[in-house]
């Protein structure tokens, strides 16, 4: 285990590998400790974009071997985890504020913003088509107001998405994030 503070270069080196980032992220989600088996399951599921129930034996074994032989020993050498290979017990050491910026924040945030943007684009295209063909209430006089409303809606959704991904963001006018 390392006794010195990690430099930024060392942190970049340690967290340059997605599997190590995912392992630490999972440990954080589990309250700082877990056994190797559930860690392997979850990392394999994230890597293969599937549920833990659908992870194959080959996928699991590939993740297990690399975590056991390479990634967990490296995390332990840098003082990020305490890893007992005999008991398969892993504990995150209390330094998480130092390496939080290097982790995949999207793993803990499962919002599907792309689907929201696609739906809003579809509504905009439909509104444009209706106004273009003067069908329904969207005539040439109402279409600019609808377009402005849709633009403002996209702006609001974009701001909400931006703020939700940055919980430490300071908002103006004393607004809470």
C-alpha positions in Angstrom: 0.0 0.0 0.0 1.2 3.5 -0.9 2.0 5.9 2.0 2.3 9.0 -0.2 -0.3 11.3 -1.7 -1.0 10.4 -5.3 0.1 12.9 -7.9 -2.2 13.9 -10.7 0.0 11.9 -13.1 -0.4 8.8 -10.9 -4.1 9.2 -10.7 -4.3 9.6 -14.5 -2.3 6.4 -14.9 -4.4 4.4 -12.4 -7.7 5.6 -13.8 -6.6 5.4 -17.5 -8.2 2.0 -17.5 -12.0 1.7 -17.7 -12.0 -1.5 -15.8 -10.3 0.0 -12.8 -12.6 3.1 -12.9 -15.6 0.8 -13.0 -14.3 -1.3 -10.1 -13.9 1.8 -7.9 -17.3 3.1 -9.0 -18.9 -0.1 -8.0 -17.2 -0.1 -4.6 -18.5 3.4 -4.0 -22.0 2.3 -4.9 -21.7 -0.6 -2.4 -20.6 1.6 0.5 -16.9 1.0 0.1 -16.6 -2.8 0.3 -17.7 -5.9 -1.4 -16.6 -9.4 -2.4 -14.9 -10.1 -5.8 -17.8 -12.1 -7.3 -20.4 -9.3 -7.4 -17.8 -6.8 -8.5 -16.9 -9.1 -11.4 -20.5 -9.5 -12.4 -21.3 -5.8 -12.4 -18.1 -4.8 -14.2 -18.7 -7.4 -16.9 -22.4 -6.2 -17.2 -21.3 -2.6 -17.7 -18.6 -3.6 -20.2 -21.0 -5.7 -22.2 -24.0 -3.3 -21.8 -26.2 -5.9 -20.3 -27.8 -7.0 -17.0 -25.8 -8.9 -14.5 -28.1 -11.9 -15.1 -27.2 -12.0 -18.8 -23.4 -12.0 -18.3 -21.8 -15.1 -19.9 -19.3 -17.3 -18.3 -16.6 -16.1 -20.7 -17.3 -12.4 -20.1 -17.2 -13.0 -16.3 -14.0 -15.0 -16.5 -12.2 -12.4 -18.6 -13.1 -9.7 -16.1 -12.2 -11.9 -13.1 -8.8 -12.7 -14.4 -7.8 -9.1 -15.2 -9.2 -7.8 -11.9 -7.5 -10.5 -9.8 -4.1 -10.4 -11.5 -3.7 -6.8 -12.6 -6.3 -4.2 -11.6 -7.0 -4.8 -8.0 -3.2 -5.3 -7.1 -2.5 -2.0 -8.9 -5.3 -0.2 -7.0 -3.9 -1.6 -3.8 -0.4 -0.6 -4.6 -1.6 3.0 -5.0 -3.5 3.0 -1.7 -7.0 3.2 -3.3 -8.3 -0.2 -2.2 -7.4 -2.8 0.4 -7.5 -6.1 -1.5 -7.3 -9.6 0.2 -6.9 -12.1 -2.6 -7.4 -15.1 -0.2 -10.8 -14.0 1.0 -11.7 -12.1 -2.2 -12.6 -9.1 0.0 -12.1 -5.6 -1.4 -12.4 -2.4 0.6 -12.3 1.1 -0.8 -9.9 3.2 1.3 -11.2 6.6 2.5 -9.7 8.7 -0.2 -12.6 8.9 -2.7 -12.8 12.7 -2.8 -9.3 12.7 -4.4 -10.2 10.4 -7.3 -13.9 11.2 -7.8 -13.2 13.4 -10.8 -11.5 10.5 -12.6 -14.5 8.1 -12.3 -17.3 7.5 -14.8 -20.1 9.6 -13.4 -22.5 8.3 -16.1 -22.5 4.8 -14.5 -24.5 6.2 -11.5 -26.7 8.3 -13.7 -28.9 6.2 -16.0 -31.0 9.0 -17.5 -31.5 8.5 -21.2 -31.0 12.1 -22.4 -30.6 11.0 -26.0 -34.2 9.6 -26.0 -35.5 12.9 -24.6 -33.7 14.8 -27.4 -35.0 12.5 -30.1 -38.5 12.9 -28.8 -38.2 16.6 -28.8 -36.8 16.6 -32.3 -39.6 14.5 -33.5 -42.2 16.9 -32.0 -40.4 19.8 -33.7 -40.3 18.0 -37.1 -44.0 17.1 -36.7 -44.9 20.7 -35.8 -42.8 22.0 -38.8 -44.6 19.6 -41.2 -48.0 20.6 -39.9 -47.3 24.3 -40.2 -45.7 23.8 -43.6 -48.8 22.0 -45.0 -51.1 24.4 -43.0 -52.8 21.4 -41.3 -54.6 21.9 -38.1 -54.0 24.8 -35.8 -50.4 25.4 -37.0 -50.8 28.0 -39.7 -48.2 30.4 -40.9 -49.1 32.9 -38.2 -48.9 30.5 -35.3 -45.8 28.5 -36.5 -43.2 31.1 -35.4 -44.6 31.0 -31.8 -44.6 27.2 -31.8 -41.0 27.2 -33.1 -39.9 29.6 -30.4 -41.7 27.5 -27.8 -39.9 24.4 -28.9 -36.5 26.2 -28.9 -37.1 27.4 -25.4 -38.1 23.8 -24.4 -34.9 22.4 -25.8 -32.9 25.1 -24.0 -34.6 24.3 -20.6 -34.1 20.5 -21.1 -30.4 21.2 -22.0 -29.9 23.3 -18.9 -31.5 20.7 -16.6 -29.4 18.0 -18.1 -26.2 20.1 -17.7 -26.9 20.9 -14.1 -28.0 17.3 -13.2 -24.6 16.0 -14.4 -22.7 18.5 -12.3 -24.0 18.3 -8.7 -21.2 20.5 -7.4 -22.0 23.3 -9.9 -22.6 26.7 -8.3 -25.9 28.2 -9.6 -26.5 31.9 -9.8 -29.2 33.7 -7.7 -28.9 31.1 -4.8 -30.7 28.4 -6.8 -30.1 24.9 -5.4 -28.7 22.3 -7.8 
